[in-house]
Structures are given as C-alpha cells and as structure tokens.
C-alpha cells in the first residue's frame, strides 16, 4: 500500500516515514505543500497523511485542489489544530479522518489501516481467500493451519492483491501501490516479488492462488 | 448620598414639586388673606369715617348723630361692630351700647391715618380694631348745618372694632385647603414620578439585561440600539467599543494560546513518534543513538520556545530590569556574530561589520539578545553565498543600527507581519525545529522595553533590512 506523508516538521516526518516503511507501506514523504500537491497529481496513493500548516501551500488547499482534480485517495489530516471548527473544515473539504498531534504511532497505523480497508470496501480486518487467511491488523498470513512468514515487502504485495482479490491487477498498479516514488524499482521487480510470494504461499501440494493473466497482470483467487 | 438613580430622580421630582407648591401656596394665601383683611378693614374704616363725620363739637359739648348710632352694622349682634370715642386724654366720650361696661383697648400711636390691630376679646373671640384721630366739626348754630371745613381744635380718638371670628375662620379654612391640596398633589406626584422614572429608566434596565446576557465565550454580541434613548447612546457606543476591544484582545489571546499549543504539540508529536517508532522492534545501537539525538534536538527546540515565551510574558508583565552601561557597538556585534560564524561559513555567507568607533548607553545583555536574534535570523534567511552587513550611525538624539541580508524570499506585504508573534515566512525554514516564529516578535518587545523602535524593510534585489533606533538620553 502506498502512502504520501506531507509534514513540514522534519523529525516527525522522518520518524513517521521510517515507522510506516518498516510496517510495510511504500511511503513518499515531503515537507513542502506545493511539492505535496504535485505528488498527489502524479501518483496513485492509497492514503495521504496531510499536515495543515505547511510552507508553500496550506494542507486544506492541497486537499481542495486534489479533490477538485478528482483524486479520491483517502486523506488523513494530521495537525496540531484541534478546535471543532478546524476538524469540521477539514472533513468538509473531503478529508476521511483527523488525528490531532501529539498522537500514538499505533493509533496512526490503525487509522491508516482502517482507511485502506475503506478504500477497498473491505469491512473486516481479516481477508480469507480459499484457505489463505490474512490478518490485516497483525499483518500475519496463514495457509490452512500453517502460518507463513513474509518479508514486509512480500506482505505489502500480498495485501494489495488480496484487497483487490478476484480482479486483474496490472504490474503498473502493483508498482504504483507497493513501491515508493523514490525507489529505483522497475516493474520487473514486481515479477520477481510475485515469484517469491508464490514460492511461499503455493508450497508443495497447495493449489495455485496467484494466477497470471497474460499481457495484463495478476489475479489473486481460487480458480473457479 | 442616594446611590440609586431612581431614588435620586424621584426625590428630585417630588422635592421640586413640594418646594414649588409651598411657594405657590404661601403666595396664594398671602394674596387672598391680604384681600380679605383689606376688605374687612375697608368696611371698618368706612364705618369709622361715617361715625367721625357724625361727631359735632358744640362749645365743649361733643355729640354724635343719633341716626348714625342706629346704623344696622352697629346693631347686629351676630357679628357686632363696636365703637368708642375718646378724648386724647383717654376719657370716653361715647361708646357702642353693645360694649355695655367693657371698653375697647386704647391704641398707641394713632393718627389721622387709620391704624389696625387684632385683639383678643375677653370672651376669646378675635377682634379687629381700627383706630384713628379726627377733629370734629363745629356745630353750625344758625342753620344747623355743619361746615365742610374742619376747624382747628381738639382731636378725638375713634376706635371701631368688629368681631373677626368669621375672617379668621375663612383664613383658617383657606390654609387647610391649600395644605391638603398641596399634600394630595405631592402624594400624586410621588405616584406619577415613580411611574415616569420607572419608564424613563427602563432602557437602562434593558441595556443592563443585554450586558448581563453577554458572556466571555461569545463577545461578538453588541448592545442593540432599539431601546436606547439619546442620552444612553453614548454609553451604549462606549460599551460597544469596549466590547470590540475586549473581543479583539480575547481573540488575540486565544490565537496566542492556539499558536503556543501548536508550537509545542508538533515537537511533542515528533518526540513521541521518534521514540515509538524506535521501540517497534529491536534495533542496532546506532539507530537508537540517532533516535535519541533527534529527541534531544527536538527538546532543545522546545526549550527555546518555552524560554522565549517566558521572556515575552516577563516583558509584558514588566518584570525585567535593565542595567544601562557604556557599550562599544562594533565589539558587541562581533561577539554576537561569533557563535553564528560556523553556520554562515557552511553556507558561504559573507559577514561585514561596518560599525566604526561608536558607543551607546544601553543594557548590554538585552541588546546582545536582540542583535543575536537578528543576526541568527539573517543567517537563516540569507541565500547561499549571500551577504550580511551591519551598519550604525548616530545623531544628536538617537543611535540607529541596521542589519541587512541578501536573498530574502518574502513578498513586500509579508514584511509587515515579521514582528507578529508566531508568524513565519514559509520559505526555507521548514523542519529546522529551532525556529519558532517567536524571534522577531521577541526582538520587537525587547527593543520597545529598551525605549527604542524597530522597523523592517524589503529593498530591491531581496535585501531585507531591520533598523533599530534607540534614543540618546542626555
């Protein structure tokens, strides 16, 4: 899942980006409002974490312009402004959630996960496809009774495919949602990681879960 | 001293009414009494004159016309009129038969003009007496006709008296009438006054109710004009002005608190998330060290915000004392620059101190804080490879110090805000954490506390100049 973090206070931005990346998110981070807007225009983000008081451009202005351009990414406002008016203004301009500083990192993670589920119309924190079970909150995966150990990147890839289970997901989509803007990965990397993932979840006697759609991408799901 | 406006107005109205009524009643009484007594006296005098003309002297004999003595006025026993004619030596010549054995009192100092007095009759009834002297005419022996010309001769004293009980009764009832009427009018005026004053003060009560309805949480309410009479409009206007000032100051306070909260919340969030993220897993010591040094840096930034806030609060409360001493300006500027030199060198900023031999008398510690803040600001804002210079000049009355830097990214209209608390230009400062936007606001308060002034100006080519002016006290 790919996130954009727009926060002008360097120590906060860096620690949040680090924590989110370690959790398995692809994170683009910037401290400048105009740059933040530019990022939203050029990329498909799953969740945007937005500070309000920013140099270059106010957070609410970014939100307004972004929504004006038809960008539907979930937006979580992260700010020191805590009056009811501020919250209402943010939510009315199209934000999906509001978190006041200072906050617990755990809570931010939980809210981001909730927004992701909402973005993919997934109400349950647990996804089951055949005998594959993914706990989105704990970030753990089981195939039947057996738990499968995945690296954060592999987990991120599986989670994205699972969120769009049954649909054909293109390599570009995967690349955009799982990899950071600043990473040097190309879409070839997607194939490599799909390979790793297959090895781990389709071991031995288990049936195929990740299907290749020739020329279009991949589908996660039990073959009907 | 009556404190209530209502009681004061009422007392004024009723008191004024009572005073006017009393004066009016006394005047009226005096006029009526004068007229009544005058009328009474006039009738006494006319009787006296008739009697006087009826008296004749014949040789030594003094006679009074019998017909006159039979006048109905002298016979009426209901309100009897008495007379007594004496010689000047006091011997009674003739008197009213109604007097029987009594005598009318002798009046002192009587002359030709009538003299009046009121006496108490022995039976307790008041008696109005007129006394006068006259010279009786001589009897005309030949034709029994009296000469018109009074002849010289002995004067006689005539006293005419009449029972004045009726007159006194009339006057008494007049007094009663006036007293009762005044009392009733005053009583009514208390009632009417209460109503009028109550009505008149109603707008004040309404305004008071409106004021009472205003609370601190909502100072946007203003007192309406619909109830206010002309006299209350200035009060209402002043109160509304006061409310506006209060509202503005509350808003400033609120904004300030929000800004303080923001200034402290963001670094707090930074510390918290740095620590929480560091604790999510077991890490290398290097990573922990990085996290700790990040936290230390944030804490230092917060400390500087708190220090600056305290300084602002103390300046506002005038709790800071100043010690004036002779300062060599160029040296002070150099010592303020020294801690910043490394940072400037890293960004290849050239510094120039153009102050020659110049001294001024100010508080060294606080002037040093001001200069450090301004130089720090200049280093922060100057472009890489830019230029910072300090100059000073002195006139008879003031010392002016200017600090300029190149590479200012502010727009001209933003320059007016640089001294606002928590305002910050949004160019290159992001994420430094040590700059809180308090700097220039603090500089301004400090300069003012030292008795000086500070202005900021943006020249062409992005040259930003701050000018300090301190008056020279002789």
Interface residues (C-beta under 8 A of the other chain):
Chain A: X8 X9 X10 X11 X12 X13 X14 X15 X16 X18 X19 X22 X23 X31 X32 X53 X54 X55 X56 X80 X81 X82 X83 X100 X101 X102 X103 X104 X105 X106 X108
Chain B: X258 X261 X262 X265 X266 X267 X268 X269 X270 X271 X272 X273 X274 X276 X277 X278 X280 X281 X291 X294 X295 X297 X298 X426 X427 X429 X430 X431 X432 X433
